[in-house]
Amino acid sequence: MSQQPLILKSFLKVCVWWSHLQGQIYEIGSHVAEQLRIRQGAGGVNAKPPGIPPEKKMRSLVTHRKLMDISRAQGQEMLLLREELERLRLRTFPSFVEKRPTGNPDDLAYGGINRKIAA
């Protein structure tokens, strides 16, 4: 009977060690996979993209660049049109804004005016 607790303890230690080892194996595997992705993406000396011809990739890059340039130009044009719209809006609808005094309207000294409470 005294052998069973010792065997059980050693079995539990081995299980804990085994699960720790499996975690390390998984972590190392993920690091290796990440390194492979980095090397393939870096386009090393012998690395070739799988199944994508260089002409098609170049065409895609040129198209992307042209679209980005068009997008940037349209963004600048939109900014100019917004400014012009704001300028026209201000010219068409004049605002009669007067500066409001600062502070709490419930205070007796609101707006720099000393008011007295009628008794």
N, C-alpha and C positions, 0 to 999 in steps of 0.2 A: 504493500500500500504506500510506502514512503517513496517508491520510485515514480509513481504516477504524478505527484505534484512537480517533481524535478523535470520529468519529461514534458509535462504541460508548460512549465516555465520556459524551457529551452525551445519548445515548439512555438510559443508566442514570440520569443525573441527572434527566431528565424523568420516568422511571418512579418514582424515589424521591419526587420532588415530587408526582406524581400520586397516589401511595398516601397521602402525607401529607394532601393536599387531600381525598381521599375520606374519611379519618378525621375531618377537621374537619367535612365535610358531614354525616356520620353523627351526630357529637356535637351539632351545631347542630339537626339534625332531632329528636333525642331531647329537647333542651331545649325546643323549640317544642311537641312533643307533651305534655311535662310541664306547660308553662304552660297549654295548652288544657284538660288534665284539671283543673288547679287552678281555672281560671276557671269551668268547668262545675260543679265541685263546690262552689264558693263561692256559687253561685246569685245571680249579679249581677242587675242591674235587668231585663235582657231575657232572662236565662237561665231556661229552663223544663226540668224533667226530661223526657227523651225517653220518652214513652209511659206515664208514671206519673201518674195523676190525684192532685191534692193531697189529696183526701179519703182515698184509699187510703194515701197516705204518712202522713197524720196518724193514721189508724187503726193503722197499723203501729207508729208511734212510741208511741202510747198503750199498745198491747198489750205492746211491749217494756218500757216503764216498769213496767207492772203485774207482768210476769214478774220483773223485777229486784227489785221490792219483795217479792214472794212469796219469791224466792230468799234475799234478805237476812233475812227473818223466819224462814225455815226454818233458815238457818245459825245464827241466834241461839238458836233452839229446840234445835238439835242440840248447841250448846255447853252449854246448861243441862242437857240430858239426860246429856251426858258427865260433867259435874260431879256430878250426882246419882248416876249409876252408880258413879263413883269413891268417893263418900261412902258409898254402900251397900256397896260391895265392902270398903272399909276397916272398916266396922262389922261385917260378917259374918265376915270372915277377919282376925282380929287378927294382926299380925305381931310376932314376937319377935326383933326386930333389935337386936343389941347393937353398939355402936360398936367397930370393929376398930382396933387400933393402926396408926399410920402407919409406913411404912418397909419395909425389906426383912426378911422373916422369917428370912433366913439370917444377918443381922447379930447380933452378940452383945448389942447394946443395943436389940433390937427391943422396941417397946412401953414403953420407959423402964425395962425390967428388965435389970439387969446380970447376965449369966449367965457362968459360968466353965466352961471346958472341963475335963472330968475327966481327970486324968493317970494 
